[in-house]
């Protein structure tokens, strides 16, 4: 009994000694978390000050790190009379949680078609992580190089989802020359299954922009894809996309407004659609 009592006393003393340390650790964690949240905007401002301040193109994913809420709208038409409206465009919220890192949590797009009937529904759930590798702002060499990893979760309906997870590693870069800039991305898509149906397409997008009167960014994009696997092996498609971005119009502190419009026009025989009117609205913060 004396041995049991002695052991109980030792354990109680050890627990009493550890309790203040544990309480202190919890307090320090809470304080660090509070500082992290309170300094979010100033941290994002400092991270973005190190990179060029171009506009984000309509189609080409910018290599810049952005923090915004974004909504896109597509109106596609094909030669066979098919009209497809896409609500949301898979965009959502873009955040800069850490140095040189951006996380995009998309919202599954809703797809509506005139034919065939009963094929309306949500597409898959998209995500994207950017890691900025090299950068220099306009006051210096005015360039940026960034690596992406995009992926989708197969949450979409049978007519609008891929049915498999899809991963798209991408390399992006941009270079500015005064008010003119070029932004470009090259990536390959790897599905987790269904290769014969989905293939492994390579996508190469490039945007050419010129800033006018501070807020106006007329642009011209080339959107190219080449299928390297599956039933469409060897087929390629090219879209030319003229458009304009207006922004960033300041609202309050870091909060602003950016809008844009453009149209993708197919110039190759192999394509999923002929014309695609694109509308975009963003609230950077």
N, C-alpha and C positions, 0 to 999 in steps of 0.2 A: 504493500500500500504506500509505504514511504517513497518507493521508486516511482510509482505512478504519479504521486503528488508532485515529486520533484520535476518529472517530465512535463506535467501540466503547467507548472510555474514557469519553466524555461520557455515553453511554447507561447505562453501568454506574454512574457516579457519581449520575446522576439516579435510577436505580432504588434505589440504596443510601440516598439521601436520602428517597425516598418510603416506603421500607419501615417506618421507625419511625412515621411518620404513620399509615400504614395499620394497623399493629399497635395504635397508640393508639386509632384509631377503632373497631376491633373490640372492644378492651377496654372502651371507653366504652359501646358498644352493649350488650355483655354485662352490664355493671353496671346500666345503665338497665333492661334486661329483667328482671334479678334483682329490682331494687327494685319494678318493676311487679307481679311475681308475689307477692312477699312482702307487699306492701301492699294486696293485693286485698281482703281482708276489711275492713280499716279504711277503705279507700276506699268500699266498698259501704255500710258503716255510716254514713259521713258523708253520702253521697248520699241514702240513705233517711231520714236524720234531718230532711231539709228538706221532706219530704212527709207527708201524713196516714198513719196506721197502721191503716187499716181492713183487713178481711178480703177476700181475693179471692173474688168470687162464683162460683157453680157454672157458669153459662153466660156471663154478661157478662164480657168481658175487662177487667180492672181498668186504669184509667189510671195507677195507681201502678207504679213500677218494682220488680220482685221478683227475687229470686235463689233458685231452688229447683229441685228435681227433682219432677216431677208425673206422676201416673198417674190416668186417668179410666176409668170403666167405664160403658157405656150398655146398657140392656135396653129395646128399643123393641118395641111391638106395634101392629098395625093391625087394622082391622075385617075385612079379608079373611083373617085368620088368619096373616098373615106376622109372624114374630118375628125380629128382628135384634139380635144381640149385637155390640157394638163394643168391642174390647179396646185400651186405651191412649188412645182418644179424640183421637189426633193430638198429645198432649202429650209433653213430654220435659224438656229442661234449659233453664232460664232464667238468664241471666247479665247482670251489670251491668259491662261492660268499661270504660266511660268515663263521665264526668260527663253526667247527663241522658239516658243511652242504655241501653236494654236489648235484648238479642238472645235470641230464643227459637229453639232448634233442636228441632223436633218429631221424633217417631218415627212413621213411617207406621202408622196404626191397622190392626188386623186385623179384618175384618168377616165374621161367620158368620150364615147364614140357614137357617131350616128349609125354606123353599121360595123359588124353585126350587132344585133340587139343582145342585151343581157351580158355584155362584157365590161360594163363600167365597174370600177373598183379601185382599191388602193394598190400602189406599187410597193416595192420593198423598202425597208427602213435603212436610210443611208447615214454613214458616219465618215469623217475625214480627220486625220491628224497631220498637221504640218510641223516640220522641224526646219527652222531657218539655219542654213549652213554658213553662208557668207553674205555680207551686206555692207553698203555704204550709202549714206543719204545724198541728197542733191548738192549739199555744200562740199562734197568731196568727189567720189568717183561715180556715184549715181547708178548702182547696180544691186542685184540681189540674186542669190541661188538658194533654193529650198527643196527639200525632199518631202513628198506626200506618201501617206498610206491611206487609201480609201477602202472601205468595205461596206457591204450591205448585208442585212439580216433578212432571210427569206420570210417576211411577214405578209407579202402581198397576195392578192387573189390569184387564182389559177391563170387568169387571162392577162394579168398585169405584172406578176412577179416572176422571178427567174426560177424559183423552186429550189435554189441552192444559194449558199453564201458565195459572195463574189469579192475578190481582193484585187486592188489596183494600185500597185506601187508606181510612183510617178516622180520624175525629176522636172523641176520648173526653174526658169531663170528669166531675168529681165534686165534691160539696160536703157538708161535715159540719156537723151541728148538735148538739154535745154527743155523746151516745152513738148518735145517729141519723145515717145518711149515705145519699146517693143517688149511684150511679155509672151512667153511661150512655155508649153508643157508637153512632155512626151511620156506616155504611160502604157502599160500592157495589163489587160484584165485576165485574171486567173479564177475561173469558177471552181467550186469545190466538187462539182459533179456536172453531168449533162454536157460534156464537152462537145459531142456531136451536134447538139442543138445550139449551145451558147458560143462555142468557139473560144478563141483567145485573141480578141481584137486589139490592135495597136491603135492608139489615138494620138494625134499630133495637132494641137491647137496653137494658133499664134494670133495675137492682137496687136495692131498698130494704132496708136493713139496720138492725138495732138491737142494740147490744152489751149483754149481760147477764152479770154476774159475771165480767168480764174476758175469759173464753175462749169464751163462747157468743154466736154471731151468727145468730139467726133472720133469715131473709130472704124476700123475695117478689120475683120477677122477671117482667117482661113481655118476651117474645121475639117480635118482629114482623118479617115479611119481605114485600116486595112485588116482584113480577116486572115488570120494565120492558121486556122484550124476549123474543122467541121465542114458542113455542107457548103458553106460559102467561101472556102479556102481560096485565097488569091483575089477575091473581089475587094474593091476599094470604093470609097465614096468621098466626095469633096463638096463642101458647102462654103459659099462666100457670104459673109455676114456684115453688111454695113449697118451702122447704128450710131447712137449718141447717148452718152451718160451725162447727167446734170447733177453736180454736187461737188463736194460735200457742203450743203447749205447749213450753216450753223443755226441751231435752235436755242440751246442752253448748255453752257460749259462744253462737255464732250459730246453731247447729244446733237445729232444733225439729221439731215434728210438727203438721200440720193435716189434719183429715179433714172430710168433709161428705157429706150425702145430700139428695136432693130428687127431685121428679118433675115433668116437663113434661106439662101436660094441654092438649090442643087445644080451642079454643073457636070455631074457624071450620070451615066445611065443607071448604074446600080445604086439605089437609094431607097430609104424607107418612106420618104415624103418629098414633095417638091418645094413647098414653102412652109416656113415656120415663123410666125409673128411672135416676137418675144417682148414681154413687158416685165420690168423689174422695179421693185421698191425696196429700199433698205433704210434702216435707222441705225447708223453707227453710234456707238456710245463709249 
